[in-house]
């Protein structure tokens, strides 16, 4: 090869290499844009609360009660029309008749023989402690059995997402009210499109456990704290700086210690969301819990007197698990006593109480015992956002 030919080849290779780099860069940008678009869609969805929606996106988990019954799950609302039935990852679509049957009168979905939709029997949900497989001990009233347990996307992989149209007004439980008068400083900044800083303190639920973005599973739905921040930006046009200080396993006293040691108030947050309780209820001491939450508020306000707070009462755990269910409302009541100017309550305890009157706990769980799934994280976000975003007249 002469020098001229060699130079021409090198020039062509250079062009091809540049083109390849640019093509890869374009693909990366397209992927980033798609991811950003997905996150924007998640934020948009939580701005319409489930109690007002005309198109519900709901998770269900199919259980076979006995050998003579078809696996079944119940929808929260009476559906007008099923739009789609997919797996929780949203990459498999199921067919009416072949994979599921809808009983419109009871809003119950059943699985015919040969359905591709997964389900569990009662024995699989509550396995013998002597058996192999993932479980946690402590089924209420039966020490010989545990509860099917799994972190990550374990339950996510068995749950189904049903999208359907429905008439609004079917929800008869707790409905949060706009808290503009209680949280005036935060709302003033938001309505003026000024930047705000939001901090989140809490346990594993608040850290984001079992949201599909947290577990790196499809569809990548963010935990509730991030959903709240993104939705506020979407609705108001403000820049929302969000910092998550939640830690798995923590109780309220750990949050108080953190507020003191890390001087969270020195960060000058506009709004702090405080969400403990799931790990606290077993102590059966709602008064001490309330003192710890009050301590968090007072500690932050020493450095940042104008900071406002949303206190989040915990969702309920699996009713068949060991923690005392009767304690959850008492811990919620302890938070209610702290509410007043600059402090509002998001009552997730009441929401879960009403949900469980109709739905199975397994429709809502991310791990089988004490974490929400994507649907549960969306419910958290919708209740908190209802305090910060006025409803349509």
N, C-alpha and C positions, 0 to 999 in steps of 0.2 A: 504494500500500500504506500503510495507517495504521500508527501507531507500535506499536499492540498486535500487529498481524499481523507486523510486522518483528521485534518482540521474541520472538514465538513461533517464528518461523523461525530466528532466531539461537540460541534455546534448543535446538531440534531438531538444528540443525547441530552444536552443541556436544556433544550426546549422541552423535550419529553419529560425530563425530571421536574422542570418548573411546572409543567401542566399537571403532572401527577400530584405535586405538592399542593397546587391550587385546588385540584379536584378534591383531595382529602380534606383541605381546609374548608371547602364549601360543604362537604358532607358533615363535618363537625359542626359548622354553623347551622346547617339545617337540623341536625340532631338537637343542638342547643335550643334552637327556636321551637322545635316540637316539644321539648321538655318544658320550656317556659310556657308554651301554650297550654300544655296539660295542667301545669300548676295554676294558671289563670282560670282554667275551667273548674278545678277543684274549689278555688276561692269563690267563683260565681255561684256554684251549687249551694254553698253553705249560707249564702245571703238570703235565700228563700227558706225559711224554717219549715220543718216537716209538718207542723200543725197548720200551715197555710198553703202548702204546695198542692198543685193540681197534677203533678207528675212525680210520683214517689219512686225513689231508688232505695231499695231495702234489701238487707241481707237475711237469708234464711238458712237453717241447718236441718237436714231431714233426719228424723228419728223413727225407727220402726218399734212401736210399743210392744208388739208380741208377734209370734210367728204367723198368726192368722190375719194380721193387718198389714196394709200397705204403708211404707214409709211416708211420713207426712210432715208438713210445716204450715203454719198459719200466718197470713199477712196481717199487718197492723190495721190497715184500713180496707174497707170494701172496695174492690177494684171495679173500674168501669171497663177498662181494656188492658190486657197484658201487652206491653210494648216489646219487651225482650226478657229472656231468661238466659243468663250466662253464668259461667263460673266467676268467682270473686276477682280473678285476674283479668276478666273481660276479654279473654282471647278464645273462648269456646262458647258457641251459642247452641242452646238446646231447643228441641222442637216440641210443639204441642202435640199431644196424642202419642208420639213415640217416646218422649222422655218425661213428660209430666201431664197431669190431668188437673184442671181447675174446677173446684166445686164453688160456683159463684155465690151460692146462698150462705156459705160459711166462710168464704175467703180462704179455703184450705186448698193447698196444692199437694197432690199425692203422686207417687212414683209408680208407674205400671211395671210389670215384669219386663226386664230387658232394658230398662232406662239406663242411660249413661251417667246419670247424676249420682254422686256418692251419698251414702247414708250410714248411720250407725244404729246398732241395736242397744237396748238398755244395758245388757250385759257388757257390751263393748264400752259404753260410756262410764260404767261403774265396775271396772274389772276387779277380780279377786286380787287381794294383796299378794297372794302366793303365785300369781301368774306373771309372765314376762310382759314387757312392753312399757311405754311411758305412762306414768300415773303419779298421783300425789295422794298420800294417805289422808284419811279423815272424812270418809263419807258419813254424813250425819245419821246416827242411829244404827250404823252397821260397820263395826270395826274391821270386819273381814274384807270389806271392799274399799277401794280408793276411787279417785276421779281421773278420767282420762285427761292427761295434762301434756301440754307441749308449747314451748316458746317459739320464737321465729314465726314462720309462715305455716306452722303445723295445722292449725284450725282454718286458716285462710284457704288452704288447699282443699278443704272439704266443704266450704260454704258456697252458697249460690246467691247471685244478685238478681233480684226481680225488679224490673222497672215497669210501672203501670200508671195509668191515669186514674184519678180519684176525685171525688168531690171534697173540697176543703170543709173544715168544721167538724170532722169526725173525732178529733182529739178532745177528750173530756178531762184530761189531767192538768197538772200544773203548767201554766203558760207564763213565762217571764215577761215582765213589763219594761218598757223603755225607761232607763234610769238617768235621763238627761239632767234632772234636777238634783240627783244624788251625786253624779259625777260631772259637775259643770265645767271644771277646768279642762278635763280630757276632751269633752265634747266641744268646748269652745275652740280648742286648737284644731280638732279634726274638721269642724265646719269651716274654719278659716284656711284649711289646707296647709296648716303648719306642720312641721315634722314633730313626731312624738316618739318617746322611748317606752317600750313595754318590757317588763321583766316577768318571768314565770318561775315560781317556787313550788315544788311539790315532790311527789314520789315517782314511781316507775310509770304510772299512767301519764303523768305530765311530761316525763322524759321522752315519751313517745312510743313506749313498748307496744308492739304488735300492729301498729299502723304499717301499711305495706311499704311506704317510703322508708320507714325505720328498719324494716326487715329486708329491704332491697328486693322486694317482690313486686310483680305487676298488680295493679296499675300505678303504683307509686304514690298513693294518696298520703299527704302529709299528716303528722300528728296534729292534735287540735290546737295547740298553741300557735304553730306556724300557720294553720288555716285561719285563725283569728287575725293574725297580723296581715296576711296577704289579702283577706277579705276587707279589712279596714282600708288598706291602700286602694283596693279596687273601688270601694264605694265612695270614699271621701277624696281620693286623690292626694292624700298626705303621704309623706315618707315615714314609714313605721320601722324603727330600729327595734328588733326583737332579740332578746337574750334569754336563753333557757338555763336556769340554775337547778332544775329538778334532778333528784338522784334516786335511783331504784332502792327500795327498802327503807327509805327514810320515813320517820314520823315527824309530827309537827315540832317537837323539841329539837330535832336535827335542823329543821328550817330556821328556828330561832337562833341556834348556835351559828349557822351559816350567815344569817343577817348581821350578827354582831361581828364575827371574825372577818368576813369579807366586806363589811361595811357597804352593804347593798345600797343604802341611802345615799352614799357618796357618789353613786352613778347618776343621781338626779333623775330617777324614772318619773315619767308622768303617770303611769299606771302599772300596778303590780298585781298580777293574778296569783292568788295563793290557794293551792289545792292539795290538802293532805286529808287523811281520814281512813283510807283503806287499811293501812298498816297500824292505825291507832286504835281501832275499835276493840281489838282483843283485850286491851288494858281495862276496858269498862270504866273509864274515867273521863267523861266528857268535860268535866270542870277543868281538869288540868290541860286537856287539849285546847279548850277555849283560852286559857291563860297563855299558852304558847303562841297561839295565833295572834292574840292581842299584843304579845311581846314583839312579834314580827312587825306588826303595824307601827308600834311605838318606836322600835329601834330604827326602822327606815325613816320615820318622820323626824327623828332627831337631826338627821343630816338633810332631809328633804321634806319640809313641813307641808308642801303643797301636793305631795304624791297622793294619788287616789288608789283605791283597792277594789278588786272583785274577789270575793271569797267563794270558793267552789266546794260545795258539799259533795262527798264521794258517791259515785255509782255504787250499786250493791254488788256483793260478791255472789258466787254460785250458792243458791239456797241450800244445796246439799253439802256444802263445805263446812268447816268447823267454826269460823268466826261467828260471834253472836249477832244475828240479823237485827235483833231489836235495838242494838246500839246505834245503828246508822242514823235513824231519825234524831236520836239524842245528840249526836255529834253535829248534825245539821242545825238543831236548835241552838247549840252553843255558838255557832257562827251567826245565826240570826240576831242574837243578843248584841253582837258587835257592830251590827249595821247601823248606819246613820249617815250624816253628811260626809261624803267622800268615801263611803264604804257600802258596796252593794253585794247582794247574794245571788249566785247562780245555783239553783237548787237541783243538782243532778240526782240527788237521792229521791226526790219526789218524781222525777221523770222516770227513773228505773222502776220505782214502785208501780207506776201506772203501766209501763211497758210489760212488766212481768205478769200483769193480770191477763194478758192475751198471748204474749209471745214467749217462746222458750228462751231461757238464759243463753242457750247455745246459738241462738240467732245473733247475739250481741257480743259474744266473747271472742277475745283474741288468743286466749291460752287455756280456757276451760274453767278457770277459777276466779280471776280477779283483774283482768285487763280487758279493755274494749277492743273490738276489731275496727276496721275502717268505718263501718256504719256507726259504731259507738263513738269514735273520735269525731265524726261529723255531727252527731247529736250534741256532744260537748261544745263544739264550736258554735253551733246554731243557738244554743241557750245563752252562751256568753255574748254573742253578737247581738242578740235581741235586746240586751241591756244597753248596747252602744249604738245601734242603728234603729232609728224610728221606723215603725211599721207604716205601710201604706194606709192612707186614710180610707 
